[in-house]
Amino acid sequence: MRTEDITVGVLSLHSSKETKAILNAAEEMGCDTEWLREENTTVTTEDGELNLYPDVDVIANRLLLSSDEHPMEGAGLALTLNKAAPMLNEPTPAMTALHKFATAAALADAGISIPDAVLALSTQQLNKERGRFGDRAVYKTAIGTHGGGTWMVELDEPVNAQVGERHAFLQEFLEHDGQRHHDLRVYVVGDQIVGAMNRYAPEGEWRTNVALGGEVEDMTGDLPQEVRQMALDSVEAIGLDYAGVDIVQGEDGYYVLEVNPTAGFRGLFKACGISPAPYIAQRAIEKAGGSVDDAEVERLSDRLDDSQPTAMPRKPTSTMPENVTIGYIEEVVVSGTRGHKTVLAKSDTGATRTSIDAELAAEIGTGPILDIVKIKSGSVKSGRSRPVVDLVVGIGGTQHTVTASVEDRSHMDYPLLLGRDILKHYQVNVNRRADDEYESDTEEEEQTLE
């Protein structure tokens, strides 16, 4: 098939630099492009045939399932679309990579070195295994992203087999550089390494994620052959077309931490000036039967074109269905590493960020502190600094993972304040109260300073 006759689709229900860059690269290579998202995508069955609109010849899967409250919905969508067109990062390998312990199982089966870890369905059994990891261990939810759902726990800290509705596990903490914790991110497309970087944890932090402020250093031309082969073997073992492979050096060698099917490009581009987008576009075109000259791919890889692509679908003009209604005072379940608790929460549409009482945060185990933010309010013009932490809030049957600020709310009636980070999913009925009592506190509205 001629390249100019190929339509490349990118399946992505969110807006990101990476999605835009892949679409723009494919268009620059002479293809038509389609951004498959809620505004324009329809699947039908008619007379026993499956039809996808818009019609595409190949799909690059960029679904961020790790940030979805119900990732199986997205996985089902990807499985459906994969029946209509060939797909890069097919649903089953992508689901394996999404679940960190499933990834570990696949890598172990392929003989690839991974840190020791334990997943137990019983909280009692998980804590029974805690001692095998020494003074410090990494505690992770099996599904998580951007460093969220990852904690460092000491030997005397109890943990739960689940955080919210997600299984969690313990993993050996590996460190080679005692001065500054870092790991390697190696980006693989097909059978080639596009780029690599060292990621250094910010001061006072052990996680190296660029999303958390980690610094980067180009390692593309300096990777040991052992690490290069380990990265290529990892992507092949999972069955992905492209991925970012996270590798850490321990005292006795290298170990694969994770294989990320939707790894970001920004940190890599900052470190080495190489964008994976044209390499992904090339692989998509080749999967559809076309071809792209390697020199053209290399030429396009020196930019990260995240301008609005031609394929950006128009927003629908019809009225969308109303959101689910939430009360002014609502009963919710908050979850952390040590457990969960049902509490009453106040809805505050004037607050950008959800806020939790410090004593409650300590009781359920919300750490570690992700950042320090300044909060402004009507009563304090200069603002106040507060730490923010990962928090899982359950409302009805829906779980929301947010970065909540921690404060002393002991003088207030409600230990939790729901901000717009959660309320954006709901409509607030100020006449509906879970406590059916008149509220006596004079809580201020608050928002995070930009």
Residue pairs with C-beta under 8 A, 6 or more apart in sequence:
1 57
1 288
1 289
1 290
2 290
3 29
3 30
3 31
3 285
3 290
3 291
3 292
4 30
4 31
5 290
6 31
6 32
6 57
6 58
6 285
6 288
6 289
6 290
7 31
7 32
7 33
7 34
7 54
7 55
7 56
7 57
7 58
8 23
8 26
8 31
8 32
8 33
8 34
8 56
8 57
8 58
8 60
8 281
8 284
8 285
8 288
9 33
9 34
9 35
9 36
9 54
9 56
9 58
9 59
9 60
9 85
10 19
10 22
10 23
10 33
10 34
10 35
10 36
10 59
10 60
10 62
10 311
11 36
11 37
11 59
11 60
11 61
11 62
11 63
11 77
11 78
11 81
11 87
12 19
12 35
12 36
12 37
12 62
12 63
12 64
13 37
13 38
13 63
13 64
13 74
14 64
14 67
16 62
16 64
16 264
17 264
17 265
17 266
17 304
17 306
18 62
18 262
18 264
18 265
18 277
18 306
19 35
19 62
20 305
20 306
20 307
20 308
20 309
21 265
21 275
21 277
21 304
21 305
21 306
22 60
22 62
22 277
22 280
22 281
22 284
23 33
23 35
23 309
23 310
23 311
24 277
24 305
24 306
24 307
24 309
25 275
25 277
25 278
25 280
25 281
25 300
25 305
26 33
26 281
26 284
26 285
27 33
27 309
27 310
27 311
28 278
28 300
28 305
29 278
29 281
29 282
29 285
29 292
29 296
29 300
31 281
31 285
31 290
33 309
33 310
33 311
34 40
34 54
34 56
34 311
35 309
35 311
35 312
35 313
36 54
36 56
36 59
36 81
37 313
39 313
39 314
39 315
39 316
40 53
40 54
40 313
40 314
41 52
41 53
41 54
42 52
42 53
43 50
43 51
43 52
43 53
43 80
43 81
43 84
44 50
44 51
44 53
45 51
50 83
50 84
51 84
52 81
52 84
52 85
56 85
57 85
57 86
57 288
57 289
58 85
58 86
58 87
58 88
58 284
58 285
58 287
58 288
59 81
59 82
59 85
59 86
59 87
59 88
59 284
60 87
60 88
60 89
60 280
60 281
60 284
61 78
61 87
61 88
61 89
61 90
61 91
61 94
61 261
62 89
62 262
63 74
63 75
63 77
63 78
63 94
63 262
64 145
64 262
65 71
65 74
65 75
65 94
65 95
65 98
65 143
66 98
66 143
66 144
66 145
66 262
67 145
67 146
68 74
69 398
69 399
69 400
69 401
71 98
71 143
75 91
75 94
75 95
75 98
78 87
78 90
78 91
78 94
79 91
81 87
82 90
82 91
86 287
86 288
88 241
88 242
88 280
88 283
88 284
88 287
89 240
89 241
89 242
89 243
89 261
90 239
90 241
92 239
93 238
93 239
93 240
93 261
94 240
94 261
95 102
96 102
96 103
96 106
96 238
96 239
97 103
97 238
97 240
97 243
97 258
97 259
97 260
97 261
98 143
98 261
99 142
99 143
100 140
100 142
100 143
100 144
100 169
100 258
101 117
101 119
101 142
101 167
101 169
102 142
103 238
103 258
103 259
104 114
104 117
106 237
106 238
107 114
107 234
107 237
107 238
107 256
107 259
108 114
109 237
110 233
110 234
110 236
110 237
112 230
112 233
112 234
112 237
112 256
113 230
113 253
113 254
113 255
113 256
114 255
114 256
114 257
115 138
115 171
115 172
115 173
115 174
115 248
115 250
115 255
115 257
116 132
116 133
116 171
116 172
117 169
117 170
117 171
117 172
118 126
118 129
118 132
118 169
118 170
119 126
119 142
119 167
119 169
120 126
120 128
120 129
120 161
120 169
121 161
121 167
122 161
123 159
123 160
123 161
123 162
125 161
126 159
126 160
126 161
126 168
126 169
126 170
127 158
127 159
129 170
130 137
130 155
130 159
130 170
131 155
133 170
133 171
133 172
133 173
134 155
134 172
134 173
135 154
135 155
136 152
136 153
136 154
136 155
136 173
137 152
137 153
137 155
137 170
137 171
137 172
137 173
138 150
138 151
138 152
138 153
138 170
138 171
138 172
138 173
139 150
139 151
139 152
139 153
139 159
139 168
139 169
139 170
139 171
139 337
140 149
140 150
140 151
140 168
140 169
140 171
141 149
141 150
141 163
141 164
141 166
141 167
141 168
142 166
142 167
142 168
142 169
143 149
143 166
144 150
144 166
146 209
146 211
146 212
147 207
147 209
147 211
147 212
147 370
148 390
148 401
148 403
149 163
149 166
149 168
149 390
149 401
150 207
151 337
151 367
151 368
152 173
152 206
152 368
153 159
153 170
153 337
157 337
157 338
157 365
158 338
159 168
159 170
159 337
159 338
159 365
160 168
160 337
160 338
160 339
161 167
161 168
162 168
162 335
163 335
163 336
163 337
163 392
164 335
164 340
164 392
164 394
164 399
164 401
165 394
165 399
166 399
168 337
174 248
174 249
174 250
174 255
175 181
175 248
175 250
176 248
176 249
176 250
176 251
177 249
180 200
180 201
181 200
181 201
181 206
181 208
182 198
182 199
182 200
182 201
182 208
183 198
183 199
183 208
183 246
183 247
183 248
183 249
183 257
184 196
184 197
184 198
184 199
184 219
184 223
184 227
184 246
184 247
184 248
184 249
185 196
185 197
185 199
185 244
185 245
185 246
185 247
185 263
185 267
185 268
186 193
186 195
186 196
186 223
186 227
186 228
186 231
186 244
186 245
186 247
187 193
187 194
187 195
187 196
187 242
187 243
187 244
187 245
187 263
187 265
187 268
187 276
188 194
188 231
188 232
188 234
188 235
188 242
188 243
188 244
188 245
189 241
189 242
189 276
189 279
189 280
189 283
190 241
190 242
190 279
190 283
191 232
192 279
193 220
193 223
193 228
193 231
193 232
194 268
194 274
194 276
194 279
194 301
195 218
195 220
195 268
195 271
195 272
195 274
195 276
196 218
196 219
196 220
196 223
196 227
196 231
196 268
196 272
197 216
197 217
197 218
197 219
197 220
197 267
197 268
197 271
197 272
198 216
198 217
198 219
198 271
199 208
199 209
199 210
199 214
199 215
199 216
199 267
200 208
200 214
200 215
200 216
200 217
201 207
201 208
201 214
202 212
202 213
202 214
202 215
205 212
205 213
205 214
207 214
208 214
210 216
210 264
210 266
210 267
210 270
211 264
212 370
214 267
216 267
216 268
216 270
216 271
217 271
218 271
218 272
218 273
219 271
219 272
220 272
220 274
224 254
226 253
226 254
227 247
227 254
230 245
230 247
230 254
230 256
231 245
231 247
231 256
234 243
234 245
234 256
234 259
235 242
235 243
235 245
235 259
238 259
238 261
240 259
240 261
241 280
241 283
241 287
242 261
242 276
242 279
242 280
242 283
243 259
243 260
243 261
243 263
244 259
244 260
244 263
244 264
244 268
245 256
245 258
245 259
245 260
246 256
246 257
246 258
246 259
246 260
247 254
247 255
247 256
247 257
248 254
248 255
248 257
249 255
265 275
265 276
265 277
265 304
266 304
268 274
268 275
268 276
269 275
269 304
273 302
274 301
274 302
275 300
275 301
275 302
275 303
275 304
275 305
276 301
277 300
277 301
277 304
277 305
278 296
278 297
278 300
278 301
279 297
279 301
281 292
281 297
282 292
282 297
285 291
285 292
286 292
322 427
323 425
323 426
323 427
324 396
324 425
324 426
324 427
325 426
325 427
325 428
325 429
325 432
326 347
326 395
326 418
326 423
326 426
326 427
326 428
326 429
326 432
327 347
327 428
327 429
327 432
327 433
327 434
328 346
328 347
328 428
328 429
328 430
328 431
328 432
328 433
329 344
329 345
329 346
329 347
329 414
329 432
329 433
329 434
329 435
329 439
330 344
330 345
330 347
330 395
330 418
330 434
331 342
331 343
331 344
331 345
331 434
332 342
332 343
332 344
332 345
332 393
332 394
332 395
332 416
332 418
333 340
333 341
333 342
333 343
333 393
333 394
334 340
334 341
334 343
334 356
334 360
334 364
334 391
334 392
334 393
334 394
334 416
335 364
335 391
335 392
335 393
335 394
336 361
336 364
336 365
336 366
336 367
336 391
336 392
337 364
337 365
337 366
337 367
338 363
338 364
338 365
339 363
339 364
339 365
340 364
340 392
340 394
341 360
341 363
341 364
343 360
343 414
343 415
343 416
344 413
344 414
344 415
344 416
344 434
344 435
345 393
345 414
345 415
345 416
345 417
345 418
346 413
346 414
346 416
346 417
346 418
346 439
346 443
347 418
347 423
347 428
348 417
348 418
348 419
348 423
348 443
348 445
348 446
349 420
349 423
349 428
350 445
350 446
350 447
351 417
351 418
351 419
351 420
351 445
351 446
351 447
352 419
352 420
352 421
352 446
352 447
352 448
353 373
353 375
353 388
353 402
353 403
353 404
353 405
353 419
353 420
353 421
353 446
353 447
353 448
354 391
354 393
354 402
354 404
354 405
354 416
354 417
354 418
354 419
354 421
354 422
355 386
355 404
355 405
355 406
355 407
355 409
355 416
355 417
355 419
355 446
356 366
356 389
356 391
356 404
356 405
356 406
356 407
356 409
356 415
356 416
356 417
357 406
357 407
357 408
357 409
357 410
357 412
357 415
357 416
358 406
358 407
358 408
358 409
359 408
359 410
359 415
360 409
360 415
360 416
361 367
361 389
361 391
361 404
361 406
366 389
366 390
366 391
366 404
366 406
367 389
368 389
369 387
369 388
369 389
369 406
370 387
370 388
370 389
370 390
370 403
371 387
371 388
371 403
372 385
372 386
372 387
372 388
373 385
373 386
373 388
373 405
373 448
373 449
374 383
374 384
374 385
374 386
374 448
374 449
375 383
375 384
375 385
375 386
375 405
375 446
375 447
375 448
375 449
376 382
376 383
376 446
376 447
376 449
377 383
377 384
377 444
377 445
377 446
378 444
378 445
379 444
383 449
386 405
386 406
386 407
387 405
387 406
388 403
388 404
388 405
388 406
389 403
389 404
389 406
390 401
390 402
390 403
390 404
391 401
391 402
391 403
391 404
392 399
392 400
392 401
393 399
393 400
393 401
393 402
393 404
393 416
393 418
393 422
394 400
395 422
395 426
398 425
400 421
400 422
400 425
402 419
402 421
402 422
403 421
404 419
405 448
409 415
409 416
409 417
411 441
412 441
412 443
413 439
413 440
413 441
414 441
417 443
